[in-house]
């Protein structure tokens, strides 16, 4: 499974126009047979008019079909231009990621990426040669948090573009209170702290960054 991320900033007061344009864009690609789930997230932490557009594809071929549509379909180009016109486009970035782990196992992109309401993103780099240890330690930490009643959907994505040892650990929650339970357990539960430390040992942790986002679309 592959994820195309666009991060950027929406112009002040343009959120409704931005979302309307995104609805048109998603509808157009759906009607053209592009199998992808597209979600839009707004920043809760940091710059609050920051947005993340995530498009998830079951295969690299589906992603390539999307890229062809962007270059060959004039109507789609106009719709995408309408999206960009609501953004500070110079501040936007595009990256491609590959799914390395999902807490629900293997499934289609439509099922695996069905969004919850809030998302916690930990991004950083994995030390060279440590990808297997990193994914194993993440799996153990997720099993532990699930056994302690933390209701979250978690996935790990590896960078395809840019620095190829980059990773994002994405935990999605239905409410902020559930996210707060996770943060509280991370502080107070010694065993959970030990398991999370094992994950961090496989990362170049000085480069890591945590972001909290809210689902808009």
SENUVEX-655315 format. One record per residue (C-alpha): residue number from 0; residue in three letters; chain; x, y, z. Coordinates in Angstrom, 1 decimal. Layout:
// residues N
{atom NUM 'Ala' 'A' {X Y Z}}
...
//
This chain:
// residues 217
{atom 0 'Unk' 'A' {0.0 0.0 0.0}}
{atom 1 'Unk' 'A' {1.3 3.5 -0.9}}
{atom 2 'Unk' 'A' {0.5 6.9 0.5}}
{atom 3 'Unk' 'A' {0.9 10.2 -1.2}}
{atom 4 'Unk' 'A' {1.1 13.1 1.3}}
{atom 5 'Unk' 'A' {0.7 16.8 0.6}}
{atom 6 'Unk' 'A' {1.4 19.1 3.5}}
{atom 7 'Unk' 'A' {0.8 22.8 3.3}}
{atom 8 'Unk' 'A' {-1.0 25.8 4.7}}
{atom 9 'Unk' 'A' {-4.5 26.9 4.0}}
{atom 10 'Unk' 'A' {-5.0 30.7 3.5}}
{atom 11 'Unk' 'A' {-6.7 32.3 6.5}}
{atom 12 'Unk' 'A' {-10.5 32.2 6.2}}
{atom 13 'Unk' 'A' {-10.3 29.8 3.2}}
{atom 14 'Unk' 'A' {-11.0 26.5 4.9}}
{atom 15 'Unk' 'A' {-14.5 26.1 3.5}}
{atom 16 'Unk' 'A' {-13.5 26.9 0.0}}
{atom 17 'Unk' 'A' {-10.5 24.6 0.3}}
{atom 18 'Unk' 'A' {-12.7 21.7 1.5}}
{atom 19 'Unk' 'A' {-15.3 22.3 -1.3}}
{atom 20 'Unk' 'A' {-12.5 22.1 -3.8}}
{atom 21 'Unk' 'A' {-11.2 18.9 -2.2}}
{atom 22 'Unk' 'A' {-14.6 17.3 -2.4}}
{atom 23 'Unk' 'A' {-14.7 18.1 -6.2}}
{atom 24 'Unk' 'A' {-11.2 16.6 -6.6}}
{atom 25 'Unk' 'A' {-12.0 13.4 -4.8}}
{atom 26 'Unk' 'A' {-15.3 13.0 -6.7}}
{atom 27 'Unk' 'A' {-13.6 13.5 -10.0}}
{atom 28 'Unk' 'A' {-10.9 10.9 -9.4}}
{atom 29 'Unk' 'A' {-13.5 8.4 -8.1}}
{atom 30 'Unk' 'A' {-15.6 8.9 -11.3}}
{atom 31 'Unk' 'A' {-12.4 8.2 -13.4}}
{atom 32 'Unk' 'A' {-11.8 4.8 -11.6}}
{atom 33 'Unk' 'A' {-8.9 5.9 -9.4}}
{atom 34 'Unk' 'A' {-9.1 3.6 -6.4}}
{atom 35 'Unk' 'A' {-7.8 5.7 -3.5}}
{atom 36 'Unk' 'A' {-9.0 6.9 -0.2}}
{atom 37 'Unk' 'A' {-8.2 10.6 0.3}}
{atom 38 'Unk' 'A' {-8.4 12.3 3.7}}
{atom 39 'Unk' 'A' {-7.7 15.8 4.9}}
{atom 40 'Unk' 'A' {-6.3 16.7 8.3}}
{atom 41 'Unk' 'A' {-5.8 20.0 10.0}}
{atom 42 'Unk' 'A' {-3.2 20.7 12.6}}
{atom 43 'Unk' 'A' {-4.2 20.9 16.2}}
{atom 44 'Unk' 'A' {-0.6 21.4 17.4}}
{atom 45 'Unk' 'A' {1.8 23.9 15.8}}
{atom 46 'Unk' 'A' {0.5 26.1 13.0}}
{atom 47 'Unk' 'A' {-3.3 25.6 13.2}}
{atom 48 'Unk' 'A' {-4.0 26.4 9.5}}
{atom 49 'Unk' 'A' {-1.6 23.7 8.5}}
{atom 50 'Unk' 'A' {-3.2 20.8 6.5}}
{atom 51 'Unk' 'A' {-2.2 17.3 5.5}}
{atom 52 'Unk' 'A' {-3.8 15.6 2.4}}
{atom 53 'Unk' 'A' {-3.3 11.9 2.5}}
{atom 54 'Unk' 'A' {-4.2 9.8 -0.6}}
{atom 55 'Unk' 'A' {-3.8 6.0 -0.1}}
{atom 56 'Unk' 'A' {-3.5 3.5 -2.9}}
{atom 57 'Unk' 'A' {-3.6 -0.3 -2.8}}
{atom 58 'Unk' 'A' {-0.7 -0.6 -5.3}}
{atom 59 'Unk' 'A' {2.0 1.4 -7.0}}
{atom 60 'Unk' 'A' {0.0 1.0 -10.3}}
{atom 61 'Unk' 'A' {-3.0 2.8 -8.8}}
{atom 62 'Unk' 'A' {-0.7 5.6 -7.7}}
{atom 63 'Unk' 'A' {0.7 5.8 -11.2}}
{atom 64 'Unk' 'A' {-2.8 6.0 -12.7}}
{atom 65 'Unk' 'A' {-3.5 8.9 -10.4}}
{atom 66 'Unk' 'A' {-0.3 10.7 -11.5}}
{atom 67 'Unk' 'A' {-1.3 10.1 -15.2}}
{atom 68 'Unk' 'A' {-4.7 11.6 -14.5}}
{atom 69 'Unk' 'A' {-3.1 14.8 -13.0}}
{atom 70 'Unk' 'A' {-1.1 15.3 -16.2}}
{atom 71 'Unk' 'A' {-3.5 14.2 -18.9}}
{atom 72 'Unk' 'A' {-7.0 15.2 -17.7}}
{atom 73 'Unk' 'A' {-7.5 19.0 -18.2}}
{atom 74 'Unk' 'A' {-10.6 19.1 -16.0}}
{atom 75 'Unk' 'A' {-8.8 17.4 -13.2}}
{atom 76 'Unk' 'A' {-6.0 19.9 -13.6}}
{atom 77 'Unk' 'A' {-8.4 22.8 -13.2}}
{atom 78 'Unk' 'A' {-10.0 21.2 -10.1}}
{atom 79 'Unk' 'A' {-6.6 20.6 -8.5}}
{atom 80 'Unk' 'A' {-5.7 24.3 -9.3}}
{atom 81 'Unk' 'A' {-8.8 25.3 -7.4}}
{atom 82 'Unk' 'A' {-7.5 23.4 -4.4}}
{atom 83 'Unk' 'A' {-4.1 25.0 -4.6}}
{atom 84 'Unk' 'A' {-5.5 28.5 -5.0}}
{atom 85 'Unk' 'A' {-6.8 28.2 -1.4}}
{atom 86 'Unk' 'A' {-3.4 27.3 -0.1}}
{atom 87 'Unk' 'A' {-0.1 29.1 0.5}}
{atom 88 'Unk' 'A' {1.3 26.8 -2.3}}
{atom 89 'Unk' 'A' {5.0 27.7 -1.8}}
{atom 90 'Unk' 'A' {4.8 26.1 1.6}}
{atom 91 'Unk' 'A' {3.4 22.8 0.3}}
{atom 92 'Unk' 'A' {5.4 19.6 0.0}}
{atom 93 'Unk' 'A' {4.7 16.2 -1.7}}
{atom 94 'Unk' 'A' {6.1 12.9 -0.5}}
{atom 95 'Unk' 'A' {5.4 9.2 -1.1}}
{atom 96 'Unk' 'A' {5.4 6.5 1.6}}
{atom 97 'Unk' 'A' {4.9 2.7 1.6}}
{atom 98 'Unk' 'A' {3.0 0.9 4.4}}
{atom 99 'Unk' 'A' {5.4 -1.1 6.5}}
{atom 100 'Unk' 'A' {3.0 -2.2 9.3}}
{atom 101 'Unk' 'A' {-0.7 -1.9 10.2}}
{atom 102 'Unk' 'A' {-2.3 -2.8 13.5}}
{atom 103 'Unk' 'A' {-5.3 -4.3 11.8}}
{atom 104 'Unk' 'A' {-3.2 -6.5 9.4}}
{atom 105 'Unk' 'A' {-3.4 -6.6 5.6}}
{atom 106 'Unk' 'A' {-6.5 -5.1 3.9}}
{atom 107 'Unk' 'A' {-7.4 -2.8 1.0}}
{atom 108 'Unk' 'A' {-6.5 0.9 1.2}}
{atom 109 'Unk' 'A' {-10.1 1.8 1.6}}
{atom 110 'Unk' 'A' {-10.5 -0.3 4.7}}
{atom 111 'Unk' 'A' {-7.0 0.1 6.2}}
{atom 112 'Unk' 'A' {-7.1 3.9 6.0}}
{atom 113 'Unk' 'A' {-10.7 4.6 7.1}}
{atom 114 'Unk' 'A' {-10.0 7.7 9.2}}
{atom 115 'Unk' 'A' {-10.8 8.3 12.9}}
{atom 116 'Unk' 'A' {-11.2 11.8 14.3}}
{atom 117 'Unk' 'A' {-7.7 12.6 15.6}}
{atom 118 'Unk' 'A' {-4.2 11.5 14.4}}
{atom 119 'Unk' 'A' {-0.9 11.6 16.2}}
{atom 120 'Unk' 'A' {2.1 11.5 13.9}}
{atom 121 'Unk' 'A' {5.6 10.7 15.0}}
{atom 122 'Unk' 'A' {8.0 11.2 12.2}}
{atom 123 'Unk' 'A' {11.7 10.6 12.2}}
{atom 124 'Unk' 'A' {14.5 8.4 10.7}}
{atom 125 'Unk' 'A' {15.3 4.7 11.4}}
{atom 126 'Unk' 'A' {19.0 3.9 11.9}}
{atom 127 'Unk' 'A' {20.5 2.1 8.9}}
{atom 128 'Unk' 'A' {19.9 -1.7 9.1}}
{atom 129 'Unk' 'A' {17.4 -1.3 12.0}}
{atom 130 'Unk' 'A' {14.1 -1.5 10.1}}
{atom 131 'Unk' 'A' {13.2 -5.0 11.2}}
{atom 132 'Unk' 'A' {14.0 -4.3 14.8}}
{atom 133 'Unk' 'A' {12.1 -1.1 14.6}}
{atom 134 'Unk' 'A' {8.9 -2.7 13.2}}
{atom 135 'Unk' 'A' {9.1 -5.6 15.7}}
{atom 136 'Unk' 'A' {9.4 -3.2 18.7}}
{atom 137 'Unk' 'A' {6.5 -1.1 17.4}}
{atom 138 'Unk' 'A' {4.4 -4.3 17.2}}
{atom 139 'Unk' 'A' {5.2 -5.3 20.8}}
{atom 140 'Unk' 'A' {4.3 -1.8 22.0}}
{atom 141 'Unk' 'A' {1.0 -1.8 20.2}}
{atom 142 'Unk' 'A' {0.1 -5.2 21.6}}
{atom 143 'Unk' 'A' {0.8 -3.9 25.1}}
{atom 144 'Unk' 'A' {-1.3 -0.7 24.7}}
{atom 145 'Unk' 'A' {-4.2 -2.6 23.2}}
{atom 146 'Unk' 'A' {-4.2 -5.0 26.2}}
{atom 147 'Unk' 'A' {-4.4 -1.9 28.4}}
{atom 148 'Unk' 'A' {-7.5 -0.7 26.7}}
{atom 149 'Unk' 'A' {-6.1 2.0 24.4}}
{atom 150 'Unk' 'A' {-8.4 2.1 21.4}}
{atom 151 'Unk' 'A' {-6.3 3.2 18.4}}
{atom 152 'Unk' 'A' {-5.5 2.3 14.8}}
{atom 153 'Unk' 'A' {-1.8 2.5 14.2}}
{atom 154 'Unk' 'A' {0.3 2.3 11.1}}
{atom 155 'Unk' 'A' {3.9 2.7 10.2}}
{atom 156 'Unk' 'A' {4.9 4.2 6.8}}
{atom 157 'Unk' 'A' {8.4 4.2 5.2}}
{atom 158 'Unk' 'A' {9.5 7.0 3.0}}
{atom 159 'Unk' 'A' {9.9 6.2 -0.7}}
{atom 160 'Unk' 'A' {10.8 9.8 -1.7}}
{atom 161 'Unk' 'A' {13.4 11.9 0.0}}
{atom 162 'Unk' 'A' {15.4 10.2 2.8}}
{atom 163 'Unk' 'A' {14.5 6.5 2.4}}
{atom 164 'Unk' 'A' {15.2 5.7 6.0}}
{atom 165 'Unk' 'A' {12.4 8.2 7.0}}
{atom 166 'Unk' 'A' {9.4 6.7 8.9}}
{atom 167 'Unk' 'A' {6.1 8.0 10.2}}
{atom 168 'Unk' 'A' {4.2 6.3 13.1}}
{atom 169 'Unk' 'A' {0.6 7.2 12.8}}
{atom 170 'Unk' 'A' {-1.9 6.5 15.6}}
{atom 171 'Unk' 'A' {-5.5 7.4 15.1}}
{atom 172 'Unk' 'A' {-8.1 7.9 17.9}}
{atom 173 'Unk' 'A' {-11.8 8.5 18.0}}
{atom 174 'Unk' 'A' {-11.5 11.3 20.6}}
{atom 175 'Unk' 'A' {-9.0 13.6 22.3}}
{atom 176 'Unk' 'A' {-9.7 11.8 25.6}}
{atom 177 'Unk' 'A' {-8.5 8.5 24.1}}
{atom 178 'Unk' 'A' {-5.4 10.3 22.9}}
{atom 179 'Unk' 'A' {-4.9 11.7 26.4}}
{atom 180 'Unk' 'A' {-5.2 8.2 27.8}}
{atom 181 'Unk' 'A' {-2.4 7.1 25.5}}
{atom 182 'Unk' 'A' {-0.2 10.1 26.5}}
{atom 183 'Unk' 'A' {-0.9 9.4 30.2}}
{atom 184 'Unk' 'A' {0.1 5.7 29.9}}
{atom 185 'Unk' 'A' {3.3 6.7 28.1}}
{atom 186 'Unk' 'A' {4.3 8.8 31.1}}
{atom 187 'Unk' 'A' {3.0 6.6 34.0}}
{atom 188 'Unk' 'A' {3.4 2.9 32.8}}
{atom 189 'Unk' 'A' {7.0 1.8 33.2}}
{atom 190 'Unk' 'A' {6.6 -1.3 31.0}}
{atom 191 'Unk' 'A' {5.0 0.7 28.2}}
{atom 192 'Unk' 'A' {7.8 3.3 28.5}}
{atom 193 'Unk' 'A' {10.4 0.4 28.2}}
{atom 194 'Unk' 'A' {8.7 -0.9 25.0}}
{atom 195 'Unk' 'A' {8.6 2.6 23.5}}
{atom 196 'Unk' 'A' {12.2 3.1 24.4}}
{atom 197 'Unk' 'A' {13.1 0.0 22.4}}
{atom 198 'Unk' 'A' {11.4 1.6 19.3}}
{atom 199 'Unk' 'A' {13.3 4.8 19.8}}
{atom 200 'Unk' 'A' {16.6 3.0 20.1}}
{atom 201 'Unk' 'A' {16.1 1.9 16.4}}
{atom 202 'Unk' 'A' {15.5 5.6 15.4}}
{atom 203 'Unk' 'A' {17.7 8.6 15.0}}
{atom 204 'Unk' 'A' {15.5 10.1 17.7}}
{atom 205 'Unk' 'A' {17.0 13.6 17.6}}
{atom 206 'Unk' 'A' {15.3 14.1 14.2}}
{atom 207 'Unk' 'A' {11.8 13.0 15.4}}
{atom 208 'Unk' 'A' {8.8 15.2 15.4}}
{atom 209 'Unk' 'A' {5.3 14.8 16.9}}
{atom 210 'Unk' 'A' {2.2 16.4 15.4}}
{atom 211 'Unk' 'A' {-1.5 16.2 16.4}}
{atom 212 'Unk' 'A' {-4.1 16.6 13.6}}
{atom 213 'Unk' 'A' {-8.0 16.6 13.4}}
{atom 214 'Unk' 'A' {-9.9 15.0 10.5}}
{atom 215 'Unk' 'A' {-11.7 17.4 8.2}}
{atom 216 'Unk' 'A' {-12.6 15.1 5.2}}
//
